[in-house]
């Protein structure tokens, strides 16, 4: 009888989790508190990214809803209105297919720490908005790379 009651109580505790909606946002809400102060923003972020000294990741969303993160070096450009965009020179791969299919893309830039300073704490986690306007993308593509995709930086948070 005690075993039966223990199993019944366990099932009662697990039942809400079984019936809860399974859409968990693991990209933008992974941390609810920022520990590393402020993020790099604006020209400081653009210049740091364009120094090509740091860690670069891009996360997209697969067709099954799972995140796909890869290390891709990207560039940053500023348009005439003062908006910042990442230039993603992606080959024909799953990350590129995901961006073209659903437009969801996130990026992280972590600046290399000074020698002996430990691990990276300066940089930015960025929420991006894929540029679908071909004329806008062409105007941003000063490098002329045919495979370049552009995404507007719409939100910036510290690394952690």
C-alpha positions as CSV (number, residue, x, y, z in Angstrom):
1,X,0.0,0.0,0.0
2,X,2.8,2.4,0.8
3,X,4.5,1.7,-2.5
4,X,1.2,2.3,-4.3
5,X,0.8,5.7,-2.5
6,X,4.4,6.7,-3.3
7,X,3.9,5.9,-7.0
8,X,0.5,7.8,-7.0
9,X,2.1,10.9,-5.4
10,X,5.0,10.8,-7.9
11,X,2.5,10.6,-10.8
12,X,0.5,13.5,-9.4
13,X,3.7,15.6,-9.2
14,X,4.7,14.8,-12.7
15,X,1.3,15.2,-14.3
16,X,1.5,19.0,-14.8
17,X,4.8,18.7,-16.6
18,X,3.4,16.0,-18.9
19,X,0.5,18.3,-20.0
20,X,2.5,21.5,-20.1
21,X,3.1,23.2,-23.5
22,X,6.5,22.0,-24.8
23,X,7.5,25.2,-26.6
24,X,10.5,26.3,-24.6
25,X,12.5,29.3,-25.8
26,X,16.1,28.1,-25.1
27,X,17.7,30.9,-27.1
28,X,16.5,34.3,-25.8
29,X,15.5,33.4,-22.2
30,X,18.2,31.0,-21.2
31,X,19.4,33.6,-18.6
32,X,17.0,35.8,-16.6
33,X,19.8,37.9,-15.0
34,X,22.8,39.5,-16.5
35,X,26.0,38.9,-14.5
36,X,28.6,40.6,-16.7
37,X,27.3,44.1,-16.6
38,X,26.6,45.7,-19.9
39,X,26.9,44.4,-23.5
40,X,29.0,45.9,-26.2
41,X,26.7,48.0,-28.3
42,X,26.7,50.4,-31.3
43,X,30.0,51.3,-32.8
44,X,31.9,49.6,-30.0
45,X,30.2,46.3,-30.9
46,X,30.7,46.8,-34.7
47,X,34.4,47.6,-34.3
48,X,35.0,44.6,-32.0
49,X,33.2,42.3,-34.4
50,X,35.1,43.6,-37.3
51,X,38.4,43.2,-35.5
52,X,38.0,39.4,-36.1
53,X,39.4,38.7,-32.6
54,X,37.0,36.8,-30.6
55,X,34.5,34.0,-30.6
56,X,31.6,34.1,-33.0
57,X,28.5,31.9,-33.0
58,X,25.2,31.9,-35.0
59,X,22.1,30.1,-33.8
60,X,19.2,29.3,-36.1
61,X,16.1,27.2,-35.6
62,X,15.8,23.8,-37.4
63,X,12.5,22.7,-39.0
64,X,11.8,20.5,-36.0
65,X,12.1,23.5,-33.6
66,X,15.5,22.6,-32.2
67,X,18.4,25.1,-32.1
68,X,21.4,24.8,-34.4
69,X,24.5,26.7,-33.3
70,X,27.7,27.0,-35.3
71,X,30.9,29.0,-35.2
72,X,30.7,31.4,-38.1
73,X,32.8,34.6,-38.4
74,X,30.6,37.5,-39.5
75,X,31.0,41.2,-40.1
76,X,29.0,44.2,-38.9
77,X,27.9,47.2,-40.9
78,X,25.9,50.3,-40.1
79,X,23.4,51.8,-42.5
80,X,22.6,55.5,-43.1
81,X,19.9,55.5,-40.5
82,X,22.3,54.2,-37.8
83,X,21.0,50.6,-37.7
84,X,23.5,47.8,-37.3
85,X,23.5,44.6,-39.4
86,X,25.5,41.4,-39.3
87,X,26.8,40.1,-42.6
88,X,26.6,36.3,-42.6
89,X,28.7,34.8,-45.4
90,X,27.1,31.3,-45.1
91,X,27.6,28.5,-47.6
92,X,24.8,26.3,-48.6
93,X,24.3,24.6,-45.2
94,X,21.6,23.9,-42.7
95,X,22.1,27.3,-40.9
96,X,21.5,29.2,-44.1
97,X,18.5,27.0,-45.0
98,X,17.0,27.7,-41.6
99,X,17.4,31.5,-41.9
100,X,15.8,31.5,-45.3
101,X,13.0,29.2,-44.2
102,X,12.0,31.0,-40.9
103,X,14.1,34.1,-40.5
104,X,15.0,33.3,-36.9
105,X,18.7,34.0,-36.2
106,X,20.6,34.8,-33.1
107,X,24.3,35.5,-32.6
108,X,26.9,35.8,-29.9
109,X,30.2,37.7,-30.1
110,X,32.7,37.3,-27.2
111,X,35.7,39.5,-27.2
112,X,39.0,37.8,-26.3
113,X,40.1,38.6,-22.8
114,X,43.4,40.2,-22.1
115,X,46.3,37.8,-21.6
116,X,45.9,36.1,-18.2
117,X,42.5,37.7,-17.6
118,X,40.5,34.5,-17.6
119,X,37.5,33.8,-19.7
120,X,35.5,36.2,-22.0
121,X,33.0,38.5,-20.2
122,X,32.8,41.3,-22.8
123,X,30.6,40.9,-25.9
124,X,27.0,40.6,-26.8
125,X,24.2,38.2,-27.3
126,X,22.2,39.5,-30.3
127,X,18.6,38.9,-31.5
128,X,18.6,39.5,-35.2
129,X,15.9,40.1,-37.9
130,X,16.7,38.6,-41.3
131,X,16.7,41.2,-44.1
132,X,14.3,40.1,-46.8
133,X,14.4,43.3,-48.8
134,X,16.8,42.5,-51.7
135,X,17.6,46.1,-52.4
136,X,18.5,46.7,-48.7
137,X,20.7,43.6,-48.6
138,X,22.4,44.7,-51.9
139,X,23.1,48.1,-50.4
140,X,24.6,46.6,-47.3
141,X,26.8,44.1,-49.2
142,X,29.8,46.3,-49.7
143,X,32.0,43.1,-49.9
144,X,30.2,41.8,-52.9
145,X,30.0,38.2,-51.6
146,X,27.2,36.4,-53.5
147,X,26.3,34.2,-50.5
148,X,26.1,37.0,-48.0
149,X,22.9,37.2,-45.9
150,X,22.2,40.2,-43.7
151,X,20.3,40.4,-40.4
152,X,19.5,43.6,-38.4
153,X,20.5,43.6,-34.8
154,X,17.3,44.3,-32.9
155,X,18.2,43.4,-29.3
156,X,21.5,43.2,-27.5
157,X,22.2,41.6,-24.1
158,X,25.4,40.9,-22.1
159,X,27.2,37.6,-22.5
160,X,25.8,36.2,-19.3
